[in-house]
Amino acid sequence: MNSRERILASLSTREPDQVPVFELYINEPNIIDLARIIAPESVNIKAGKDKFGDESFAILDLYCLIIDKLRLDATCTNFSIGIEIIGGDLGKDKYGTTYMLSEHGEPTPIDGPIKLPADLTGFDPVSKLVSDDFVKVKYVIDKVGKEKAHFVSITDPFKSSWRWRGGMQNLLMDYVLNPQMVHDLASIASDFDNAAIDMIASSGADVVIVPGDLAGEYTTIMSPQHYREFIKPYHEKLVKHAHDKGLKIIKHSDGNLWSILDDLLEVGFDGIHPIQPQCMDIGEVKSHLKGKACVLGNIDCRDLLVSGTPEEVDTTVKETIQKAAPEGGYIISSSNSIHPGCKSENYLAMVNAVKKYGKYPI
């Protein structure tokens, strides 16, 4: 099997020839550090502040180098939302959300274009979505080639809504104070995502992944009833549209998803990522999802990849594969992303351990 076949077999809950390796996001500092280890002569740039989907072509070249040299099975890219620096550590996207930018992770929304229901009049993000937003997605796909699988990230309608509201706390208060605006925003957001899915399908990608955390370590951020009222119907729209376009679709959420895990299955997601080890046991999740959806993730990037040793990483990868990989339907990755706190030597140990222990039969 080539990498693309391996990923697609796993997402169809079938057994590939070996456990595939995927990563939702590798931050710029980690891309540079990994490239410096793998091919030091290739690195002549410094990391900047993360603007997901607006990485430089130089960073994308190093990312593609890592995919090739480490024999990772998939790429994952974001399309551009047009974040421009407006002063200091602040950036603003073309849809009107202002962010605090950081060298250490995802931009944080601090102000949005929607403050009152009246602000929804004329708010049409779909009209601002253009093919040029996907230039870097297409660049990675073309550079790496179709033997790899290609994931593209779209923001969950829940997450887009709270970005446009200038913070999650504002949207969650709307659940009680202004539920109709919640639905109106989610409808706009799902239309936006479906328009993005059309362009993703045209780019030659294989998989859509939908980040947007729904849970903390103890339970969901909103009640399961609120998930079913305000989010689930819009997830159903995304999944149907992605499948109609011939794409697989994955839900990403950190935290304890047990109370809505069956809802995510009912929606029809092909996989659930990343099964945070602090609150979900990978063996129990695999047993629950077996034959219904693929399990992705679980290698701890909060503690193990940050402060563990390569030997500890090796042991954990072996144990995780033994729990999650039998009979297929498992793609290994970190429990969120390779962020600047992760040690490069630990990520390399993780990838090497998968190659060592991940051959089928498990």
C-alpha positions in Angstrom: 0.0 0.0 0.0 1.1 3.6 -0.5 0.4 6.2 2.1 -2.9 7.4 0.6 -4.2 3.9 0.4 -3.2 3.2 4.0 -5.0 6.3 5.3 -8.2 5.7 3.3 -8.3 2.0 4.4 -8.0 3.1 8.0 -10.7 5.8 7.6 -12.9 3.0 6.2 -12.2 1.0 9.4 -10.3 -1.6 7.4 -6.9 -3.0 8.2 -4.0 -1.5 6.1 -0.4 -2.9 5.9 0.8 -0.8 8.7 -0.5 1.9 11.1 -0.5 5.3 9.3 1.1 8.3 10.8 -0.6 11.7 10.6 -0.3 15.1 12.3 -3.0 17.8 12.5 -0.6 20.6 12.9 3.2 21.1 13.3 3.9 24.6 14.4 6.5 26.7 12.7 9.2 26.5 15.3 8.9 22.7 15.3 9.0 22.5 11.5 12.3 24.5 11.5 13.8 22.4 14.3 12.8 19.1 12.8 14.1 20.2 9.4 17.4 21.3 11.0 17.8 17.8 12.4 16.8 16.0 9.2 18.5 18.3 6.6 20.4 21.1 8.3 21.5 22.6 5.0 17.9 23.3 4.1 17.2 25.7 7.0 17.9 29.4 6.6 14.8 31.0 8.1 13.4 31.9 11.5 9.9 31.0 12.8 7.3 33.7 12.9 4.0 34.1 14.7 1.5 31.4 13.7 -1.1 32.4 11.2 -2.8 29.2 10.3 -3.1 29.0 6.5 -0.8 31.9 5.9 2.5 30.2 6.3 5.3 31.3 4.0 6.3 29.1 1.1 9.7 28.6 2.7 8.0 27.1 5.8 5.8 24.9 3.5 8.9 23.7 1.7 10.3 22.5 5.0 7.0 21.0 6.0 7.0 19.0 2.7 10.6 17.9 3.4 9.5 16.6 6.8 6.6 14.6 5.3 9.0 13.1 2.8 12.0 12.3 5.0 10.0 11.0 7.9 7.7 9.0 5.6 4.6 10.5 7.2 1.4 9.2 5.5 -0.5 12.5 5.1 -0.2 16.2 5.0 -2.6 18.6 6.7 -3.0 22.2 5.7 -5.3 25.2 6.4 -6.7 27.5 3.8 -6.0 31.3 4.2 -8.4 33.5 6.1 -6.3 36.5 5.2 -4.9 37.5 8.6 -3.0 40.8 8.4 -0.9 42.4 11.1 -2.7 45.5 12.4 -0.2 46.5 15.0 2.0 44.8 17.7 0.8 41.2 18.3 -2.6 41.8 16.7 -3.9 40.5 13.4 -7.3 40.8 11.7 -8.7 38.4 9.1 -10.7 39.4 6.1 -14.0 38.3 7.8 -13.6 40.9 10.5 -12.2 38.9 13.5 -9.3 40.4 15.5 -6.7 38.0 17.0 -3.9 38.0 19.5 -1.0 36.4 17.6 1.6 34.2 19.2 4.8 32.3 18.4 3.4 29.4 20.5 0.2 28.4 18.9 -3.1 29.3 17.3 -4.2 32.9 17.1 -6.7 33.8 19.8 -9.9 35.8 18.8 -10.4 38.9 20.9 -13.0 40.8 18.9 -15.5 39.9 16.2 -17.8 41.5 13.6 -21.0 40.2 15.2 -22.1 41.8 18.4 -25.9 42.1 17.9 -28.4 40.2 15.7 -28.6 43.3 13.4 -24.9 42.7 12.5 -25.9 39.6 10.7 -27.6 41.7 8.0 -25.3 41.7 5.0 -22.7 39.4 6.8 -21.8 37.0 4.0 -18.4 35.3 4.5 -19.1 32.9 1.6 -18.7 35.8 -0.8 -15.2 36.5 0.5 -14.0 32.9 0.0 -11.9 32.8 -3.2 -9.7 30.2 -4.9 -6.6 32.2 -4.0 -7.3 31.2 -0.4 -6.4 27.7 -1.3 -3.1 28.4 -3.2 -1.0 27.0 -0.4 -3.2 24.0 0.1 -2.7 23.2 -3.6 1.0 24.0 -3.4 1.5 21.3 -0.7 -0.6 18.7 -2.5 1.3 19.2 -5.8 4.7 19.3 -4.1 4.2 16.2 -2.0 2.2 14.2 -4.6 -0.8 12.0 -4.6 0.8 8.9 -3.1 0.3 10.7 0.2 -3.2 11.4 1.7 -4.0 15.1 2.0 -6.1 16.6 4.8 -7.4 20.1 4.8 -8.7 21.8 8.0 -12.0 23.7 8.1 -13.2 25.4 11.3 -16.2 23.9 13.1 -19.4 25.9 12.7 -19.3 26.2 16.5 -15.8 27.7 16.4 -16.4 30.0 13.5 -19.4 31.3 15.4 -17.5 32.2 18.5 -14.7 33.7 16.4 -17.2 36.0 14.8 -18.7 36.8 18.2 -15.2 37.7 19.5 -14.8 34.9 21.9 -16.4 31.6 23.0 -17.8 33.1 26.2 -20.0 35.4 24.1 -21.5 32.6 22.0 -22.1 30.4 25.1 -24.1 33.3 26.7 -26.1 33.5 23.5 -27.2 29.9 24.0 -29.4 31.3 26.8 -29.9 34.9 25.9 -30.2 34.8 22.1 -30.6 31.2 20.8 -31.9 32.4 17.4 -28.7 34.2 16.8 -26.8 31.1 17.6 -28.7 29.2 14.9 -28.3 32.0 12.4 -24.6 32.1 13.0 -24.2 28.3 12.7 -26.2 28.3 9.5 -23.9 31.0 8.0 -20.9 29.1 9.3 -22.0 25.7 7.8 -22.7 27.4 4.4 -19.2 28.8 4.6 -17.7 25.4 5.4 -19.6 23.7 2.6 -18.3 26.3 0.1 -14.8 25.6 1.4 -15.4 21.9 1.0 -16.2 22.5 -2.6 -12.9 24.2 -3.1 -11.1 21.5 -1.1 -12.5 18.8 -3.3 -11.3 20.7 -6.4 -7.8 21.0 -4.9 -7.3 17.2 -5.0 -7.5 16.7 -1.2 -8.8 13.5 0.3 -10.0 14.3 3.8 -11.6 17.2 5.6 -10.8 17.6 9.3 -13.0 19.9 11.5 -11.2 21.4 14.5 -13.2 23.1 17.2 -13.1 21.8 20.8 -16.4 20.7 22.2 -15.1 19.4 25.6 -12.8 19.9 28.5 -11.2 17.1 30.5 -14.3 16.3 32.6 -17.2 16.8 30.1 -18.4 18.8 27.2 -18.2 22.6 27.2 -21.9 22.8 26.5 -24.5 20.3 27.7 -25.2 17.4 25.4 -28.7 18.8 24.9 -27.2 22.1 23.7 -24.8 20.2 21.4 -27.8 18.4 19.9 -29.7 21.6 19.5 -27.1 24.1 18.4 -24.3 22.1 16.7 -25.3 18.6 15.7 -27.7 19.7 12.8 -24.9 21.7 11.3 -22.4 18.9 11.7 -24.8 16.7 9.7 -24.8 19.2 6.9 -21.0 19.2 6.7 -20.7 15.5 6.8 -23.3 15.0 4.1 -21.7 17.6 1.8 -18.2 16.2 2.3 -19.4 12.7 1.5 -21.3 13.9 -1.5 -18.0 15.4 -2.8 -16.2 12.1 -2.2 -14.2 13.2 0.8 -13.7 11.6 4.2 -14.4 13.9 7.1 -12.9 13.8 10.7 -14.0 15.6 13.8 -11.3 17.0 16.0 -12.0 17.9 19.6 -9.8 17.7 22.7 -11.4 16.7 26.0 -13.9 14.1 27.3 -16.3 13.4 24.5 -18.1 10.4 26.0 -21.4 12.1 26.5 -21.7 13.0 22.8 -19.6 10.3 21.2 -22.6 8.4 19.9 -24.0 11.7 18.5 -20.8 12.1 16.5 -21.2 8.6 15.2 -24.9 9.4 14.3 -23.7 12.5 12.4 -21.5 10.2 10.3 -18.0 11.4 10.9 -15.5 9.0 9.5 -13.1 9.4 12.4 -12.6 11.1 15.8 -9.4 12.9 16.7 -7.4 13.0 19.0 -8.7 10.9 21.9 -7.0 12.9 24.7 -5.3 10.4 27.0 -5.9 12.4 30.2 -9.6 11.8 29.9 -10.4 9.0 27.3 -8.9 5.5 27.3 -7.9 4.6 23.8 -8.8 0.9 24.2 -12.3 1.8 25.4 -12.8 4.3 22.6 -11.6 1.8 20.0 -13.9 -0.9 21.3 -16.8 1.6 21.1 -16.0 2.9 17.6 -14.8 -0.4 16.1 -16.3 -0.9 12.6 -18.1 2.5 12.9 -15.4 5.2 12.8 -11.7 5.5 12.7 -9.8 6.4 15.9 -7.0 9.0 15.4 -4.4 10.2 17.9 -3.7 9.7 21.6 0.1 10.1 21.9 0.3 12.6 24.8 1.6 16.0 23.6 0.9 17.7 27.0 3.3 15.7 29.1 5.0 12.8 27.3 6.2 14.6 24.1 7.1 17.7 26.2 9.0 16.2 29.1 9.3 12.5 28.5 12.2 10.6 27.1 12.5 8.9 23.7 12.4 5.6 25.5 9.2 6.5 27.2 7.7 7.6 23.9 8.7 4.3 22.4 7.0 2.3 25.1 3.8 4.4 24.9 3.6 4.1 21.2 4.0 0.3 21.4 1.3 0.1 24.1 -1.1 2.4 22.2 -0.8 0.4 19.0 -1.5 -2.8 20.8 -4.7 -1.3 22.2 -6.0 0.7 19.2 -4.6 -0.8 16.0 -5.8 -4.5 15.9 -8.2 -5.1 13.0 -7.5 -1.6 11.6 -9.3 1.6 12.0 -6.5 3.5 13.7 -4.3 6.4 12.6 -1.6 7.4 15.0 -0.8 11.0 15.9 -0.2 13.2 18.9 -3.0 14.0 21.2 -3.4 17.5 19.6 -0.5 18.8 17.6 3.3 19.2 17.6 3.4 22.5 19.4 6.5 24.4 20.4 6.6 22.7 23.8 7.2 19.3 22.2 10.8 18.0 21.9 11.8 17.2 18.4 13.6 14.1 19.5 10.4 12.8 21.1 8.4 13.3 18.0 11.1 11.5 16.0 11.0 8.7 18.5 7.2 8.5 18.1 7.5 8.2 14.3 10.2 5.6 14.5 8.3 3.6 17.0 5.3 3.4 14.7 7.4 2.1 11.9 8.8 -0.5 14.4 5.6 -1.7 16.0 2.9 -0.8 13.6 3.1 -3.5 10.9 0.1 -5.7 10.5 -0.9 -8.2 11.8 -0.6 -6.4 15.2 
